[in-house]
């Protein structure tokens, strides 16, 4: 499962749309992202992120 935070930039304002997308693999996910447009930030809550500084 992927959480999507999509920011639609408009002339007057920006609105954020939050989706929950379920895919069997990343290829399906990337195919879906390619047709959405806009600025997309992808977070994968099931994966632990590596700390950049220790």
PyMOL commands that set and color helices and strands:
alter all, ss='L'
color gray80, all
select helices_A, chain A and resi 26-33
alter helices_A, ss='H'
color red, helices_A
select strands_A, chain A and resi 2-9+14-21+39-43
alter strands_A, ss='S'
color yellow, strands_A
deselect
rebuild
show_as cartoon
